[in-house]
């Protein structure tokens, strides 16, 4: 067994959502293939008997498990699943140095390590494991599903393709070689500067409230969530953001290259008014293009929904549909 790092885990309830009286909750830890110890919240239905279907949840990108992913995990546990919501490597209560880094490889491994952990739980049916990725972790979930055949169902909600947005900018507005070169030039100059100083800078989280009136709607929406109603002291987006160089390797990592080889079930959920809708729609089209495994793939477009609606708007997030899709495809 790989050695597990001792983590300082908060014992009191410090989530941004109320605690359910229908599930039991506890903190757990597990280790990934790089030896990094990850922290997670486990939710188990109080009525649980025998072995349970299980789901690992992560996201959004720059959030912590006390925010959106924990909300998803708790509600799915109310529906009869054993769930874990985990902090990725280098963030939240999880281990890993230096802090506030992201990696398409290590973060994919984080999801696979969560599946490792679920498979050895005595009260989990190992043939009924699913994953849920939210926002930037939606793309990571698809990358994981293309690699890990133990996963029977993958659900992605309001997804970002982090490789695409880092390489091409928002709405592919920086999708030229020259624009990428200028970004690389700036980032590598910063690498040299920070190596000399011996410390990393932070890129900045969401804008402080009140957000300037001329800011795009989705920028305001992010701040109202992360800086306002769901602020959390360990959330990158709520505070100083990622390491300034934390996402550099995404620029030339096409993480969804083999997504049309996913044989297991995939449900992509997105609002048609979300600034990020093109990520979900294009990901679905890529999954089914030239694929022999299209019958268990679905794009669910929610009319009128914006990106943040699928973080915490319980009138919009289709939990009943998610449960139904899981059960129809063998996880339930």
Secondary structure, DSSP 4 states (H G I P E B T S, - for coil): -PPPPP-----S---SSPPPSSEEEEEEEEE-TTS-EEEEEEEEETT--S-EEEEEEEESTT--TTSHHHHHHHHHHHTT-EEEEEPPTTSTTS--SSSS---HHHHHHHHHHHHHHHHT-TTEEEEEEEEEEETHHHHHHHHHHTT-TT--EEEEES---HHHHHHH-GGGTT-SHHHHHHHHHHHHHHHHHHHHHTS--B---SPPSSPPTTS-HHHHHHHIIIIIIT--TT-TTTTT-SBTTTTGGGGG--TTTTGGG--SEEEEEEETT-TTHHHHHHHHHHHHTT-S--TTEEEEEETT--TTHHHH-TTTS-HHHHHHHHHHTT--
